[in-house]
Structures are given as C-alpha cells and as structure tokens.
C-alpha cells in the first residue's frame, strides 16, 4: 500500500461551507440514494445489462430464451432474473412450467437508451 504524502492532503477543513451546505440540501433522500445504488449495481453486470436490453422494447421472454440468448445455463439466467425481480426491475408471470419476464417500467429503458446515445 502506498503512503499518502502529507502535502497532498487538503489543509483546509472546508473551503466553501455555504456551497457545500447548499449542495448537501439538494441530495435525494437516503432511501432514494440506496435505490439508485442498487440500480447501478444491477447495471454493473454485463449479463444483466444484456437481459435488460433484450427486454427494452416491451418484449416478454421466458427463462429458456434468456438463457439461450446469453449462452448460459437456465439456472444462471434464473439467478440474474430473480435478483432483478427482487429489486423490482422486472415483472414475471407463470404459464404452466414456464416463467416469462418483462420490464416493470420504463426507467431502465430510459437509462439504457441514454447510455447508448452517449457511447455511440
């Protein structure tokens, strides 16, 4: 572990207290920040982003289709889907032995669309 040089540290406790206070007051609630953190943690996984991208147009896919799309085992796809469902990003319905998944709302689609526009 490298040591931090003391001359690299800020020597002033808070330079612009008024501005810092003003910015802090604009922060979302702790609950909202937690939800944002969870959403970004989901988006930090390539397989989950692929799933969300596949569902972005309102499509409904069964677990088997998603597993085939990702080239993974059904159990692996189910794990990703269950996590996203538990986080209230996806909804599902059962049809016999099959489970079909779709996006719960458009917020993830909006984030994906924005990201693609900025990266392309």
Secondary structure, 3 states (H helix, E strand, C coil): CCCCCHHHCCCCCCCCHHHHHHHHHHCCCHHHHHHHHHHHHHHCCHHHHHHHHHCCCCCCEEHHHHHHHHCCCHHHHHHHHHHHHHCCCEEEEEECCEEEEEECCCHHHHHHHHHHHHHC
